[in-house]
Amino acid sequence: MKVEIENGKLAAAINFMYGLKLARKQSRFRRHFIQQMNDRLKQVEEDRKALLEEHSHKDEDGKAIVNDGQYDVKDMVAFSNDLKELNSEKLVIEGGDNGEMIRTIKQVLIKFENEEYEGQESEVYDYLCEQFKVDEEGEDNE
């Protein structure tokens, strides 16, 4: 089994997972899952900053112009398109060493299916259930 999480949904997924009350094995694998998402989120932030620098006006030394902490973006449409592309790229977690973590997180999501969620929490829960294929029958659904 493999799970794919879009870069643009990483922060919300991390926050959602942190909010779940879990113990022992489930808590341990949640930490592993969050760590993988955090590592990817750091890379995405570095890539976003590189995009900002690439799309900004440059000073005479060829460095991006930054005013009051804001990059002076010369083509906001091109930057937005590149950022949208970055956010739609996916973190892929495949079985192998991650197999038990994937099965455990899937069980966590099943465990919380009768909880009531609102707004962004509801969207994130539904998204994670889709990615972990919670509604599909199979050996992973117990």
Long-range contacts (C-beta under 8 A, 24 or more apart in sequence): 1-94, 1-95, 1-99, 1-102, 1-103, 1-133, 1-140, 2-92, 2-93, 2-94, 2-95, 2-102, 3-92, 3-93, 3-102, 3-105, 3-131, 3-132, 4-90, 4-91, 4-92, 4-93, 4-131, 5-37, 5-40, 5-90, 5-91, 5-93, 5-131, 6-87, 6-88, 6-89, 6-90, 6-91, 7-40, 7-41, 7-44, 7-86, 7-87, 7-88, 7-89, 7-90, 7-91, 8-87, 8-88, 9-124, 9-127, 10-37, 10-40, 10-41, 10-44, 10-91, 11-41, 12-120, 12-123, 12-124, 13-37, 13-124, 13-127, 13-128, 14-38, 14-41, 15-124, 16-121, 16-124, 16-125, 16-128, 19-121, 20-108, 20-112, 22-108, 25-104, 26-104, 26-107, 26-108, 26-111, 29-100, 29-101, 29-104, 29-105, 29-108, 30-105, 30-108, 32-101, 33-93, 33-101, 33-105, 36-91, 36-93, 37-91, 40-91, 44-86, 44-87, 47-86, 48-83, 48-86, 51-79, 51-82, 51-83, 51-86, 52-79, 54-82, 55-79, 55-82, 102-132, 102-140, 103-140, 105-132, 106-132, 106-133, 106-134, 106-140, 106-141, 107-142, 109-134, 110-134, 110-141
